[in-house]
């Protein structure tokens, strides 16, 4: 969150307008990083497919079904009723084992993600269903909230080795709260590397007051997380 990146990709579509004052369209490097409760021109060379915000029909929302194309782990995805949600992917030219180890060794995140300022596992052993970890990331000021540090407590809900992981939890900072973030990751082995797909949703009265603005922070955070994972994994593979 200390650097700035170009604004969210034009492919990311929001479903509501923003009543907040207009401001320069630069975003912190990992503003409100994709929560585990993580740049359009820059990403053009690294993201395998266009990043986009997902949409949920009224019928899907009422029935809590999983939208078509959603990222899931053992049949579970994001909150389909959430007003704030984003999905993106990238291709990583590295072995699946390297990527999986980087991603699930959460205590090592600060070594390759500058926006993760602290990390603590709350239980021993390899990451698995039921594992919990607490981490922090800086959040920039917005027109209605101050700059702060978010304290995130994440609980792994589903995990399938070398295939997928899904975690959830709240993020709380001074003047800012995300009641529930749900974050899902898929790892798909293909010729020459791995496609990494991720999708996340946020819920909470404060952030839902302006979903469009919230998405402009969530989307670049997820995009940058993928760039950092790609960079770290490919560097280890050389």
N, C-alpha and C positions, 0 to 999 in steps of 0.2 A: 503494500500500500504506500510505499515511499516514492515509487516511480509513477509516471503517467503513461497511459497508452491511448491510442486512438479510440474514438467512441465505438459503442457496440455495433457489430456488423449490421448492415442494412437488411440482412436476411432475418434478423431477430425481430419478430413482430409482437407488439404488445396489443392488448385488447381494450385498453382504456386510455384516454388522454390524460395529461398531467396538468394539474392546476398550479404546480410549483413554478416559481419565477424562472425565466430562461437563464441559461448560464453557459459558459464555454463548454463544448462537447469534448473535453478531455476527462479521462477517468483515472483514478488511482490504479496502480499496477495490479493489485489484487483486492480491490475494494470489496468489502464484505465477502471475502473469499468463500468459495463454495463450502457451505457449512456441513459439518458432519454431525452435525449436531447430534470455492475455490471456487478486437483490435483487428479490426477488420483488415486493413492493408497489411499489417504485419503478419497476420495469421493466414493470409492467402496462400503462402507457400508451404504451410505446415499442416493445416487442417484438411483431412481427407475428404470431407463432405461439408456442405454448408451448415453452419450452426443455425439453430432456429429455436424459437419458443414454441412449445407445444400448445395445442388448444384442446379443450374438453367441451363436448356438447352438453346441453342441459340434461339430456337423458342419461348420459354417462355420469355426470356429476350426481344426479339424484340416486343412481344405482351404485355409485362408488365402483364402477367397472374400470378396468385398465384401458386407456386409449390405445388405438392401433399405433404400432411403431414405438410404443413406450419401452424404455430400458427396464428390465426386471431381473430379479435374482430369486430363484426358486418360486417363481410365480408372483412375487411381490414387487411393486414399483413405488413411485412417488404417490403423494396424496392427490387423487384425481380431481378433488374439489378445490385444490389450492388455486388462488388467483395469480400466484407468482411461481412460475416454473420455467425451466430452460433445459434444453438437450443439445449436446454437441458431441463431436468425435474427432479423432485424429488417427493417423497411421504412424506407428513407431517401428523403425527398422532396428529391432533388437529381439533377442529371444524372449519368449513368454516368461520363462523363469526369472529373468532379470527384471522385467517390468513388474511382475507380481511381487517379487521380494521388495523392490523399492516402494511399491504402493502399500503393502501390508505391514512393513516395518515402520509403523507410525512414529516410533521414537526417533527415527532417522529423518523425518520430514524437514526439520529445520536446516539440515545440511544441504538440501537442494531446493527448498522453497523459502525465499527470503521473507515472505509474508507470514510464515509460521514462526512466531517469536518464542514460543515455549511449547513443550509437549511432555505429558506424563501419562504413562500407562497406569491404570488403576487396578490391574490384575496381572499375574505373571503368565509366561508361556506365549506361544504363537497366537496371532490374532485368530479368533474363532467366534462362533455365535455366543453372545453373552459378554464378550469382551467390552471393556469400557476404557475410554481415554479422555483426558482433559487437556485442552490446548488453547492458545491465545493467538489473536491476529488483530492488527490495528484496523480501525474503521474510520474513514475520513468524515469530516463534517459535511452535513447536508443543510439545505435551507431550514430544516426544522430540528435537527439533532446535532450535538457537538461532536467533535473528533473524540474518539474513545478507543479503548481496547475491549474487544469482545472476548469473553470467557465462554468456551464451548465445551460441553460435556457430551460425548458421543457414545452411543451404545450400538454394537453390531447386532442387527436383527437376523440377517441371513448371510451365509458365506459358503461358497462352493469353490474349492481349491482350484486355482488357475482359470477360473471361469467368471466368477462374479462376487460382489460383496455389496451389502446394503446396510447403512447405519442411520441413526436418527438421534435427535436431541435438541435442546435449546441453546441459544446464544444470548448472553446478557452482558451489557456494557452500561456505562454511565449515560443515562438518557436514551438508551436504545435497547430494544428487546425483540428477538425473534422467538416466538413461543415454541415452534417446532420446525426443524429442517429435516427433510428426508433426502438422502443422497444415495444413488444407485450407480454401480459401475459394472460394465461388461468388458471382458477381454476375449477377443476372437482371433485365433491364430489363422493367418492367411499366408500365402506365398510371400516370402521375403520379410515377414515381420508379424505385427499384431495390430488389429484395429481396436482402439480403446474408445468405448462409448460411455457417456455419463449423462445422468439426468438428475435434477434436484428441484425440490419444491420448498417454499417457505410459507408458513402461516403465522398469523398473529395480528391482533387488532391494529397495532401501531403501523406495521409495514403494509398492511392491506388498505390503509387509508389512501395510499397512492401506489397501486401496483406497477404502473408504468415506470415511475422513478426507481422503485425497488429493483425492477428487472434490469435497469441500466447499470446497476451495481453487481447483481448476481451474474449476469451473462459474461462480462469481461473477466470476472474472477474465475469462472469455470474454464474459459478459454485459456487464460494464462496458466492455470493449474496443468492443463494438458500440455502446453508448450514446455513447462518446466519438467514434467514427467518424461516427455519425449527427449528433451535435451539431456537429462541425467541418464536415462537408459541407453541412449545411443552413444554417449561418451564412455560409458562402462563397457560397451560392446566393441569399441574400436581396438 
